[in-house]
Amino acid sequence: MMAPFNKRLAPARILGLPLGAAAAGLVTVTGALASVVLPNPAGALATAAAIAAFPFGVGAVLIGDDVVFARAYWLSRRERRMVAREAAWR
């Protein structure tokens, strides 16, 4: 019954991962590989980018499809200091 609703709100996926997780994973892998081949100042920046992108990827994987409902939850709390029925996913 809720399948069309959930499919319409589902986040975009790349290779089965949510879009945020795929982008963060790409930055992590590219930064880790670039840190090996680039000279010292650029290699250090590539390492920092890889380390900084990793937690965002993990967070995107953990939240997954609930990102739409999490957004509705936080918007309803911010605007009215109450939880909308659609956002009460916890």
DRENTORKOL-3810 file (N, C-alpha, C; in nm, 4 decimals):
REM DRENTORKOL-3810
@n.u->0.0815; n.v->-0.1178; n.w->0.0000; ca.u->0.0000; ca.v->0.0000; ca.w->0.0000; c.u->0.0871; c.v->0.1259; c.w->0.0000
@n.u->0.1943; n.v->0.1265; n.w->0.0749; ca.u->0.2818; ca.v->0.2428; ca.w->0.0825; c.u->0.3985; c.v->0.2335; c.w->-0.0151
@n.u->0.4063; n.v->0.1281; n.w->-0.0951; ca.u->0.5208; ca.v->0.1091; ca.w->-0.1848; c.u->0.5367; c.v->0.2227; c.w->-0.2854
@n.u->0.4303; n.v->0.2711; n.w->-0.3535; ca.u->0.4516; ca.v->0.3836; ca.w->-0.4459; c.u->0.4983; c.v->0.5092; c.w->-0.3740
@n.u->0.4449; n.v->0.5349; n.w->-0.2548; ca.u->0.4850; ca.v->0.6515; ca.w->-0.1765; c.u->0.6326; c.v->0.6406; c.w->-0.1381
@n.u->0.6734; n.v->0.5256; n.w->-0.0886; ca.u->0.8115; ca.v->0.5074; ca.w->-0.0462; c.u->0.9070; c.v->0.5091; c.w->-0.1650
@n.u->0.8664; n.v->0.4541; n.w->-0.2791; ca.u->0.9533; ca.v->0.4539; ca.w->-0.3971; c.u->0.9730; c.v->0.5959; c.w->-0.4502
@n.u->0.8704; n.v->0.6778; n.w->-0.4425; ca.u->0.8821; ca.v->0.8156; ca.w->-0.4903; c.u->0.9763; c.v->0.8959; c.w->-0.4024
@n.u->0.9775; n.v->0.8694; n.w->-0.2724; ca.u->1.0615; ca.v->0.9450; ca.w->-0.1802; c.u->1.1987; c.v->0.8830; c.w->-0.1583
@n.u->1.2216; n.v->0.7663; n.w->-0.2130; ca.u->1.3498; ca.v->0.6986; ca.w->-0.1900; c.u->1.4642; c.v->0.7798; c.w->-0.2504
@n.u->1.5772; n.v->0.7869; n.w->-0.1796; ca.u->1.6907; ca.v->0.8621; ca.w->-0.2341; c.u->1.7510; c.v->0.7903; c.w->-0.3543
@n.u->1.8181; n.v->0.8678; n.w->-0.4374; ca.u->1.8851; ca.v->0.8100; ca.w->-0.5542; c.u->1.9942; c.v->0.7139; c.w->-0.5080
@n.u->2.0157; n.v->0.6086; n.w->-0.5868; ca.u->2.1165; ca.v->0.5077; ca.w->-0.5521; c.u->2.2134; c.v->0.4892; c.w->-0.6675
@n.u->2.3385; n.v->0.4639; n.w->-0.6322; ca.u->2.4433; ca.v->0.4309; ca.w->-0.7280; c.u->2.5083; c.v->0.3023; c.w->-0.6784
@n.u->2.5022; n.v->0.1978; n.w->-0.7597; ca.u->2.5553; ca.v->0.0665; ca.w->-0.7233; c.u->2.4965; c.v->0.0149; c.w->-0.5923
@n.u->2.3695; n.v->0.0448; n.w->-0.5676; ca.u->2.3024; ca.v->-0.0033; ca.w->-0.4483; c.u->2.3249; c.v->0.0803; c.w->-0.3243
@n.u->2.4085; n.v->0.1820; n.w->-0.3320; ca.u->2.4350; ca.v->0.2692; ca.w->-0.2177; c.u->2.3582; c.v->0.3997; c.w->-0.2341
@n.u->2.3166; n.v->0.4618; n.w->-0.1225; ca.u->2.2569; ca.v->0.5947; ca.w->-0.1347; c.u->2.3569; c.v->0.6918; c.w->-0.1982
@n.u->2.3059; n.v->0.7953; n.w->-0.2609; ca.u->2.3889; ca.v->0.8888; ca.w->-0.3348; c.u->2.4993; c.v->0.9493; c.w->-0.2483
@n.u->2.4676; n.v->0.9881; n.w->-0.1265; ca.u->2.5681; ca.v->1.0455; ca.w->-0.0373; c.u->2.6790; c.v->0.9478; c.w->-0.0038
@n.u->2.6431; n.v->0.8222; n.w->0.0197; ca.u->2.7431; ca.v->0.7207; ca.w->0.0510; c.u->2.8317; c.v->0.6913; c.w->-0.0690
@n.u->2.7723; n.v->0.6886; n.w->-0.1877; ca.u->2.8514; ca.v->0.6634; ca.w->-0.3083; c.u->2.9490; c.v->0.7777; c.w->-0.3341
@n.u->2.9046; n.v->0.9015; n.w->-0.3177; ca.u->2.9927; ca.v->1.0164; ca.w->-0.3386; c.u->3.1045; c.v->1.0195; c.w->-0.2350
@n.u->3.0710; n.v->0.9947; n.w->-0.1085; ca.u->3.1733; ca.v->0.9938; ca.w->-0.0043; c.u->3.2717; c.v->0.8786; c.w->-0.0245
@n.u->3.2225; n.v->0.7644; n.w->-0.0693; ca.u->3.3111; ca.v->0.6520; ca.w->-0.0971; c.u->3.4053; c.v->0.6813; c.w->-0.2124
@n.u->3.3540; n.v->0.7488; n.w->-0.3140; ca.u->3.4377; ca.v->0.7869; ca.w->-0.4272; c.u->3.5475; c.v->0.8834; c.w->-0.3837
@n.u->3.5130; n.v->0.9805; n.w->-0.3015; ca.u->3.6130; ca.v->1.0752; ca.w->-0.2513; c.u->3.7147; c.v->1.0043; c.w->-0.1628
@n.u->3.6700; n.v->0.9113; n.w->-0.0797; ca.u->3.7609; ca.v->0.8389; ca.w->0.0083; c.u->3.8595; c.v->0.7546; c.w->-0.0715
@n.u->3.8102; n.v->0.6789; n.w->-0.1671; ca.u->3.8981; ca.v->0.5928; ca.w->-0.2463; c.u->3.9928; c.v->0.6759; c.w->-0.3327
@n.u->3.9402; n.v->0.7791; n.w->-0.3982; ca.u->4.0243; ca.v->0.8633; ca.w->-0.4825; c.u->4.1304; c.v->0.9354; c.w->-0.3998
@n.u->4.0921; n.v->0.9868; n.w->-0.2848; ca.u->4.1892; ca.v->1.0538; ca.w->-0.1980; c.u->4.2950; c.v->0.9599; c.w->-0.1459
@n.u->4.2549; n.v->0.8380; n.w->-0.1103; ca.u->4.3534; ca.v->0.7414; ca.w->-0.0605; c.u->4.4516; c.v->0.7014; c.w->-0.1705
@n.u->4.4022; n.v->0.6787; n.w->-0.2910; ca.u->4.4918; ca.v->0.6436; ca.w->-0.4013; c.u->4.5784; c.v->0.7614; c.w->-0.4439
@n.u->4.5218; n.v->0.8808; n.w->-0.4447; ca.u->4.5991; ca.v->0.9991; ca.w->-0.4841; c.u->4.7068; c.v->1.0316; c.w->-0.3819
@n.u->4.6836; n.v->1.0012; n.w->-0.2553; ca.u->4.7842; ca.v->1.0315; ca.w->-0.1538; c.u->4.9099; c.v->0.9472; c.w->-0.1717
@n.u->4.8970; n.v->0.8346; n.w->-0.2405; ca.u->5.0141; ca.v->0.7490; ca.w->-0.2641; c.u->5.1004; c.v->0.8040; c.w->-0.3765
@n.u->5.0388; n.v->0.8582; n.w->-0.4791; ca.u->5.1151; ca.v->0.8986; ca.w->-0.5974; c.u->5.1490; c.v->1.0474; c.w->-0.6021
@n.u->5.0803; n.v->1.1302; n.w->-0.5249; ca.u->5.1079; ca.v->1.2736; ca.w->-0.5284; c.u->5.2240; c.v->1.3098; c.w->-0.4354
@n.u->5.2951; n.v->1.4192; n.w->-0.4659; ca.u->5.4023; ca.v->1.4625; ca.w->-0.3758; c.u->5.3466; c.v->1.5100; c.w->-0.2419
@n.u->5.4351; n.v->1.5428; n.w->-0.1509; ca.u->5.3990; ca.v->1.5646; ca.w->-0.0113; c.u->5.2863; c.v->1.6640; c.w->0.0151
@n.u->5.2870; n.v->1.7897; n.w->-0.0263; ca.u->5.1763; ca.v->1.8775; ca.w->0.0145; c.u->5.0415; c.v->1.8341; c.w->-0.0441
@n.u->5.0400; n.v->1.7963; n.w->-0.1690; ca.u->4.9141; ca.v->1.7535; ca.w->-0.2314; c.u->4.8704; c.v->1.6176; c.w->-0.1776
@n.u->4.9657; n.v->1.5313; n.w->-0.1480; ca.u->4.9327; ca.v->1.4009; ca.w->-0.0913; c.u->4.8714; c.v->1.4135; c.w->0.0468
@n.u->4.9199; n.v->1.5084; n.w->0.1240; ca.u->4.8630; ca.v->1.5307; ca.w->0.2573; c.u->4.7199; c.v->1.5835; c.w->0.2472
@n.u->4.6949; n.v->1.6713; n.w->0.1501; ca.u->4.5581; ca.v->1.7207; ca.w->0.1302; c.u->4.4647; c.v->1.6092; c.w->0.0822
@n.u->4.5151; n.v->1.5208; n.w->-0.0035; ca.u->4.4338; ca.v->1.4083; ca.w->-0.0502; c.u->4.4016; c.v->1.3140; c.w->0.0656
@n.u->4.4977; n.v->1.2921; n.w->0.1527; ca.u->4.4736; ca.v->1.2085; ca.w->0.2709; c.u->4.3703; c.v->1.2731; c.w->0.3618
@n.u->4.3809; n.v->1.4039; n.w->0.3822; ca.u->4.2844; ca.v->1.4748; ca.w->0.4670; c.u->4.1437; c.v->1.4676; c.w->0.4071
@n.u->4.1339; n.v->1.4806; n.w->0.2751; ca.u->4.0024; ca.v->1.4705; ca.w->0.2100; c.u->3.9436; c.v->1.3305; c.w->0.2259
@n.u->4.0290; n.v->1.2289; n.w->0.2131; ca.u->3.9814; ca.v->1.0911; ca.w->0.2286; c.u->3.9334; c.v->1.0654; c.w->0.3706
@n.u->4.0073; n.v->1.1144; n.w->0.4679; ca.u->3.9690; ca.v->1.0933; ca.w->0.6083; c.u->3.8427; c.v->1.1722; c.w->0.6417
@n.u->3.8287; n.v->1.2918; n.w->0.5872; ca.u->3.7110; ca.v->1.3741; ca.w->0.6157; c.u->3.5849; c.v->1.3184; c.w->0.5491
@n.u->3.5970; n.v->1.2541; n.w->0.4349; ca.u->3.4800; ca.v->1.2023; ca.w->0.3639; c.u->3.4292; c.v->1.0713; c.w->0.4234
@n.u->3.5140; n.v->0.9980; n.w->0.4907; ca.u->3.4759; ca.v->0.8664; ca.w->0.5432; c.u->3.3572; c.v->0.8716; c.w->0.6403
@n.u->3.3556; n.v->0.9611; n.w->0.7416; ca.u->3.2394; ca.v->0.9628; ca.w->0.8321; c.u->3.1080; c.v->0.9994; c.w->0.7630
@n.u->3.1142; n.v->1.0859; n.w->0.6619; ca.u->2.9930; ca.v->1.1194; ca.w->0.5884; c.u->2.9382; c.v->0.9974; c.w->0.5150
@n.u->3.0257; n.v->0.9172; n.w->0.4590; ca.u->2.9825; ca.v->0.7951; ca.w->0.3917; c.u->2.9202; c.v->0.6960; c.w->0.4876
@n.u->2.9808; n.v->0.6796; n.w->0.6038; ca.u->2.9262; ca.v->0.5880; ca.w->0.7044; c.u->2.7895; c.v->0.6373; c.w->0.7515
@n.u->2.7780; n.v->0.7681; n.w->0.7740; ca.u->2.6489; ca.v->0.8238; ca.w->0.8153; c.u->2.5422; c.v->0.8054; c.w->0.7093
@n.u->2.5782; n.v->0.8231; n.w->0.5835; ca.u->2.4817; ca.v->0.8045; ca.w->0.4748; c.u->2.4373; c.v->0.6602; c.w->0.4641
@n.u->2.5268; n.v->0.5671; n.w->0.4876; ca.u->2.4898; ca.v->0.4248; ca.w->0.4841; c.u->2.3983; c.v->0.3911; c.w->0.6012
@n.u->2.4273; n.v->0.4448; n.w->0.7191; ca.u->2.3456; ca.v->0.4143; ca.w->0.8369; c.u->2.2055; c.v->0.4737; c.w->0.8259
@n.u->2.1953; n.v->0.5960; n.w->0.7739; ca.u->2.0639; ca.v->0.6581; ca.w->0.7595; c.u->1.9882; c.v->0.5950; c.w->0.6440
@n.u->2.0557; n.v->0.5758; n.w->0.5311; ca.u->1.9980; ca.v->0.5066; ca.w->0.4165; c.u->1.8695; c.v->0.5673; c.w->0.3661
@n.u->1.7633; n.v->0.4880; n.w->0.3576; ca.u->1.6358; ca.v->0.5331; ca.w->0.3025; c.u->1.5583; c.v->0.6219; c.w->0.3986
@n.u->1.5987; n.v->0.6291; n.w->0.5235; ca.u->1.5268; ca.v->0.7110; ca.w->0.6205; c.u->1.5645; c.v->0.8581; c.w->0.6124
@n.u->1.6483; n.v->0.8962; n.w->0.5161; ca.u->1.6908; ca.v->1.0349; ca.w->0.5057; c.u->1.5728; c.v->1.1280; c.w->0.4798
@n.u->1.4739; n.v->1.0839; n.w->0.4054; ca.u->1.3564; ca.v->1.1670; ca.w->0.3773; c.u->1.2778; c.v->1.1889; c.w->0.5050
@n.u->1.2606; n.v->1.0841; n.w->0.5828; ca.u->1.1835; ca.v->1.0963; ca.w->0.7049; c.u->1.2616; c.v->1.1727; c.w->0.8119
@n.u->1.3930; n.v->1.1585; n.w->0.8128; ca.u->1.4747; ca.v->1.2356; ca.w->0.9063; c.u->1.4632; c.v->1.3843; c.w->0.8757
@n.u->1.4627; n.v->1.4196; n.w->0.7487; ca.u->1.4474; ca.v->1.5607; ca.w->0.7102; c.u->1.3112; c.v->1.6144; c.w->0.7530
@n.u->1.2067; n.v->1.5385; n.w->0.7319; ca.u->1.0724; ca.v->1.5812; ca.w->0.7748; c.u->1.0662; c.v->1.5935; c.w->0.9262
@n.u->1.1317; n.v->1.5040; n.w->0.9963; ca.u->1.1339; ca.v->1.5083; ca.w->1.1427; c.u->1.1998; c.v->1.6367; c.w->1.1920
@n.u->1.3178; n.v->1.6678; n.w->1.1402; ca.u->1.3903; ca.v->1.7861; ca.w->1.1881; c.u->1.3217; c.v->1.9149; c.w->1.1449
@n.u->1.2623; n.v->1.9188; n.w->1.0255; ca.u->1.1904; ca.v->2.0386; ca.w->0.9834; c.u->1.0671; c.v->2.0630; c.w->1.0705
@n.u->0.9949; n.v->1.9585; n.w->1.1037; ca.u->0.8759; ca.v->1.9759; ca.w->1.1866; c.u->0.9142; c.v->2.0176; c.w->1.3279
@n.u->1.0245; n.v->1.9656; n.w->1.3787; ca.u->1.0686; ca.v->2.0055; ca.w->1.5129; c.u->1.1143; c.v->2.1506; c.w->1.5136
@n.u->1.1819; n.v->2.1916; n.w->1.4076; ca.u->1.2326; ca.v->2.3283; ca.w->1.4021; c.u->1.1193; c.v->2.4295; c.w->1.3880
@n.u->1.0217; n.v->2.3987; n.w->1.3047; ca.u->0.9156; ca.v->2.4947; ca.w->1.2764; c.u->0.8135; c.v->2.5050; c.w->1.3897
@n.u->0.7699; n.v->2.3924; n.w->1.4412; ca.u->0.6594; ca.v->2.3955; ca.w->1.5372; c.u->0.6944; c.v->2.3362; c.w->1.6721
@n.u->0.8153; n.v->2.2897; n.w->1.6857; ca.u->0.8587; ca.v->2.2221; ca.w->1.8079; c.u->0.7673; c.v->2.1051; c.w->1.8423
@n.u->0.7235; n.v->2.0374; n.w->1.7375; ca.u->0.6433; ca.v->1.9162; ca.w->1.7542; c.u->0.6775; c.v->1.8204; c.w->1.6422
@n.u->0.6371; n.v->1.6970; n.w->1.6556; ca.u->0.6710; ca.v->1.5942; ca.w->1.5575; c.u->0.5483; c.v->1.5639; c.w->1.4722
@n.u->0.5651; n.v->1.5751; n.w->1.3403; ca.u->0.4574; ca.v->1.5381; ca.w->1.2494; c.u->0.4417; c.v->1.3863; c.w->1.2483
@n.u->0.3226; n.v->1.3398; n.w->1.2206; ca.u->0.2964; ca.v->1.1967; ca.w->1.2197; c.u->0.3814; c.v->1.1260; c.w->1.1168
@n.u->0.4024; n.v->1.1878; n.w->0.9994; ca.u->0.4833; ca.v->1.1279; ca.w->0.8958; c.u->0.6307; c.v->1.1201; c.w->0.9353
@n.u->0.6716; n.v->1.2078; n.w->1.0241; ca.u->0.8121; ca.v->1.2140; ca.w->1.0606; c.u->0.8440; c.v->1.1349; c.w->1.1866
@n.u->0.7469; n.v->1.0739; n.w->1.2487; ca.u->0.7693; ca.v->1.0004; ca.w->1.3733; c.u->0.8208; c.v->0.8607; c.w->1.3422
@n.u->0.9341; n.v->0.8522; n.w->1.2781; ca.u->0.9896; ca.v->0.7243; ca.w->1.2358; c.u->1.0745; c.v->0.6622; c.w->1.3430
@n.u->1.1015; n.v->0.7304; n.w->1.4493; ca.u->1.1835; ca.v->0.6733; ca.w->1.5554; c.u->1.1027; c.v->0.5942; c.w->1.6512
END
